[in-house]
């Protein structure tokens, strides 16, 4: 089996070998190369100690000498080179108490998480595959190296990584590995919100975002996203729906591009349905107010997961307005864009279509036609360059000050009045006309 290595990687490996050391490309880069993918990063492992590595290359960065890692810089690109190591005892389920260097490649590979990530390669020896990683790649299996419970006890985040790799690669999780996740799911609470967020986002933006269901099936989501469990366990007896809230959510995830904001919006767009659910006299379920309450719930969830403020704001706005359906006239669409926020367009259309496509066939075509017409009107408004926000007005705060409007709250109030006028009559958005309206009762 031959892997085409980049020239820089060849140079590093040859330099190590010429000086009496071993060197291999290792881990995810080998996995991706075997899958026919272009690796994003090339990690290298060696029996050379960090200071020995530093002596061989002109430009290096001390990335983590205590853990055996040195970054070699070649043409402004960094390559991490790590000494073979054995991890010490994991006392907190997150980090080894200590690491010790070893001269054995097999010892180093044995500490890795999954068989598909525990392969090494160089041009001298070819592929080193001690745990059946290549076979698992060919059969599409995620399997722990050695005893699954030991691997997950060392670092509980590996349980989420198993699901993430499953989603990214379209693989299944081997039975013993899956059962170990179910047994140890509660230990994910040891992991920081930031690390959990990273794995959740990688799963959501993967080729198979509906694998989020595995977080529920293993019990992991109960620890970091219990709202998903509530959605999975809430039925929808309503002609517009053919799935539970959770199943509808999972289907909707597959209907939007792999964009972080869109996938988060679909994951949480119906998060408030379990708490808003009511049933009428005919046994039909209703979820009045779920967009507004869902936006607030989503804000708290994303804050809990340490999501950045911009992402949180965009996601919560999409959730807040995903069920907003203005009558289709230019006037109403202008007001909708102003109400929802111009920054949410055209994403709001992607959210609406995904929501509809994950519903029952009842009125589905009519609903999709409505979104098409809504978007067409929106595009017409853009083409006509009609004003949709205060910053697009032909006057600004400085103009109002110069015209004699007092500094302070009155400036903002007057700008909002002018915006209302222009939303009704877009042809009025001229500097001369708006200044003439400032003191008009």
N, C-alpha and C positions, 0 to 999 in steps of 0.2 A: 504493500500500500504506500503510494507516494503522495506527499502533500507539498504543494509549491509554497515555499517559504519566501517572505519578502526579503529583499537584499539586506536590509538592516538586521533582521533576525538571523540570517545566515552569517553575517559578519560577527555578531555577538557570539553565536554558538561556535563558530570556527576559532575565534579568539580564545574562548575558554578551553576548547580542545587542544589547541596548539600550545597552551601553557600547562597542560597536564590535568585539566579539570573536565568534568562532565557538564553537559548543558543540553537542555531539552525545552522546546515549546511545550506548554502544559495547560490543561484545563479547558476553559471555554473556547479558546482559539482553535484547539485541535478538534473539539466537538463541531464547531461551526464549519471548519474546513472539510471535515468528513461529510457534512451535510450539504456541501456545495455552496455554502454561504461565505461571504467575505467577512472575516472576523473584524470587530471594531478595535480590539486591543490584542496584542500578542504578549502574553506573560511567559517568562522564562524561569526555569528552576535549575539549580546547579549544586554541586557538592562544594563549591568554593565558598569560603566565608565572606561576609560583607566587605571586610577590609581588603581581602584578596581580590574581590571583584573591582573595588575602587582603584586598585593599583594597575589594573589592566586597561582602563578606559580613561580618556582625557577629561570628559565632562560627565560628572555624576552628581546626583542629588541624594542626600541621606533621607530617604522616604520613611524608613522605619527600621533602623539598624538593630534595635532590640528584638524585632521580629524577623530579622534576616533579609530585609528588603532594601535594595539600592535601585534607584532609577538612573538608567543610562540615557543620556541625551545625544541623539544623532540627527543632524539637520532639523533641529527644533522639535523633534518628536521624542517622547519619552517611552522607554521600555523598562518595565519593572522586572528585576532579576532577584529572585528570592532563594536563599539557601535551603536545601532539604531540611525539613524540621519535623519534630514530633511535638504535638501539643500536650501541655500538662493537664492537670485536673481542671474541669470546668465546674467551678463552685457556684456560679450564678446563672447557668444556663445561657450565657451570652459570650463570655470570653474565657480563654484558658488562663489559669493563674500564672503560668509561665510557659515558655517554649524552649526547647532544646534542639540544637542542630544535630543532624545525623548525616552520615556518609552514604545512606541507603535511599535510592530513589523509591523503592517499594514502600519503605516506611513513610515517606512523604505522601505518596499517592494513597496510602491506606487511611490517612486522616481526612480525606476529602469527602464531600457530601454524597454525591451520586456517581454511579458508574460512568455515566456519559461525560462527567467532568473530571474523571480520574485517569485520563489517558495522557501520555507524553509522546513527543516525536522529535527526532533529529534525523539528518540525512545519513548518518553513519549506521544507526541501529534500526531505523524505521519506526514503526508504531510500537509503543510499549503499552499494552492493554492487559492488566493483571486481573481485572474484575469483570470482564465481559461487556465493557462499555460499547464496543463497536456492534456487538450483537443486539444490545438494547437499543442502539440507534436505529438499526435496521428493522427491528420489530416494533419500535415506537413505545418504549417502556421507560418510565422513571423509577429507578431502583436505588436504594441506599447502598453505599459501600459497606459491607459487613452487616452488623446488627442494626436495624433501623432505630430501635429505641436508644441505642448508644449514641448514634449520630444526632438524633433530635435532642437528647439530654445535653449534649455538648453545646448546641446552639439551637434554641427553639425556633428561631426564624427560618431554619431549614424546612420546617413544615410548610410555611408559606411559599418558600422557594420551590418546593416540589410542585405545588399547584401552579405557580407562575410558569415554570418550565413546561408543564403539561399544557397550559394555555398558549404559550408562545410557539411550541413545537407541534401541537396537536397530538400529544402522546397520552397514554394512560398511565396511571400510577399503579405500580405493582402491588399486589394484595397485601403482603406483609408490611410494606411501606405505608400503605393507606391505613391499615389497622393501627399501626403505631402512631400515626397522626391523630386518629380518633382517641386513642388511649391517653395521649400526652397533650391534647389540645389546650388544656387549661394553662399549661406552662408558657403559652404565648404571652401571658400577662407580664412576664419578666422582660419582655422586649419593649424598647422605647417606641413611642408613637411615630417618631420620624422614620425608623427602620420599617415599621409596619406600613406606613404610608407609601414608602418606596415600592415595596412588593405589591401592594394593592394596586398602585397606579400601573406598574408593569403588567399585571394581570389584566387590568381593565383595557389597556391600550394594545393588547396582544391580538393575534389573529382569531382567538377563541375567547372573547370576553365573557361569554356565558359560562365559562368554567368557574366563574365566581360562585356558582352553586356548590362547588366543592368546599368552599369555606363554610357553607351551611351544613353540608352533609358530614363533614368531619368534626363539627362543633367549634371550629376556630372562630367563626364570626360571632358566636355567642359571647366571646371575650373582648372583641374589639369593635364589632359592628352588630350589636343585638337587634338593631332596627331591621337588618336584612332577615333575620329569623322571623320577626313579626310579619314582614311582608310575605315570606314564603308560606306562612301559616294562616294567611288571611284570604278567604275565598271572595269571589266577586260574582254574585248572582245578579247579573245585569245583561240585557241584550247586547250591549256594546262590548262585552268581554267574554272570552272563552277560556281564560286562564286565571289562576290565583294572582294576587298582586305581585308576588315574587316571580312567578313564571312569566307574567307579562313583562316585568322589569328585565329579566334575563333575555327574553326575545328582543326587546327594544334595544338592548346594548349592541346587538349584531346589526342593527339597522342604521347606525351612524358611523362616520369615519373614525379611525383610531386616534382621535384627538382627546387630550386629557380633559378639557372642559366639557366637551360633548358627552364623553363616556361617564364622567361624574354626574352630569346633569341627568342622564338616563338612569343611572344607578339609583338616584335619590328623587326622581321627579314625582314618585308616588309614595314617598316615605311616610307621609302623614295619613295615608288611607286607613291603616289599621285603627288609628285613634279617631278618625272622622267618620267611621262607618256607621250607617243607620239603615234600618230596613223599613219599607213602607208596608201598608196593609196588604199589598199583593205579593209580599215576599221578595221585592226587588231591592237590592242593595244600592245605597247612594253614599257619596263621599263629599258632601258639600263642604267647601272651604279648604279642601286639602292642598291646593296650590299655595295659599298664603301661609297656612300652618306648616306645610312642607318646607317652604323657603326658610322659615325660622329654625325648624328642626335640622335642616341641612347645614345651616350656619353653625350650629352648635356641634354637629358631627365633624365638620371640616376643621373647626377650631380644635376639637379634641384630637384630631389626627395631625395637627400642626401644619395644616395646609396654608400656603401663602395667601395674603389678603386679596390680591388681584384675582386669583383663581376662585377663591371663596365668593367674592362679589359677583363675578360673572355667572358662576354656577347657580347661586341663589336667585339671581334675577331671572335666569332661564326657567327655573322651577316655578318661581312666583307667577310667571306669565305664560306658562306652556299651554294653559287652557283658555287663554284670552282669545276670543274670536270676534273681532270687530265686523260690523256690517261693511260690505265691500264697496266703498266709495273712496275717492282720493282723500276727501276730508277726514273720514274715519280712520283711514290708514295713516295719514299724517299724525293724527292724534294718538294712534296706537304706538307709533314709533317714538313719539315724544314721551308717552307714558311708560313704555317698556324700557326705553333707552336705546339710542342709535347703535351703541356698542354691541347690543345683543343680536343685531341683524348682520348677515342673513342666518346666523346660527339658530334662531328661533324656528325657522322653517324646517331645518334638519331635525330638530327636537320634535316638532309637531308631526312630521312624516313618520318618524320612528315610532312615536307613541301610537299613531293610527295603524301602522302596519303590524303592530304587536297585539291589536285588538281582534275582535270577531269580525266576520264578514258583513255584519249588519251596518248598512250605510257607509261601508268603508270607501267605496269608489266616490261617493258624494263628498265625503270628508277630504279625501285626497285632492279632488278637483277644487274644493274650496281653498286649500293651501296653495295650489298652483295659481289660482286667480289672485289670491292675497299677495303672493310673491310678484306676480306680474304687475299689479298696481304699485307695489313698492319700487320695482325697477323703473316704472314710468315716472314716479315722483323723483327718483334720483336723476333720471335723464333730464328732467325739467329743472333740476337744481333748486327744488323748492326747499324752503327753510324748515328744519325739523328740530332745531334746538336753539337755545339762547346764543350760543357761540356762532351760529350761522346768521344771526340778525345783521342787518346792514348798519346797525349802530351798536356801540358798546358802552360800558360804564363811563369811560372817559368822555364820550360824546355827551352823555346825559349830564355829567358834572359841568362840562363846558356850557351846556344849555341852561344851567341854573338849578338842576335838581340837587337837593342837599345831600352831602356825603352821609352814607349809612344805609339803614334798612330800606329806605325809600328807593334807592337805586335798584336794588334787587326786585322790589315789588313792581317798579315801573317796567323793568325789562321783561318780567313775566307777563304783564299786561300787553306789552307790544308783541310778545310771542303768541299770546292767545289771538290777537288780531290777525297775525300773519298765518297762523294755522288755519284760520277760517278763510282768509283771502291772501293766498301766497303772492299775488301780484303787488301787494302793498309793501313788500320787503325792499323798500328803497330808502336811502338815508334821508332824502328830502321829506318824504311822506311820513316816516316814523318820527322825525323831529317835530313835524307839525302836529303830531298827536299827543305830545308829551303832556300838555296842559289842557287838553281838550276833555271836557266832562262827558 
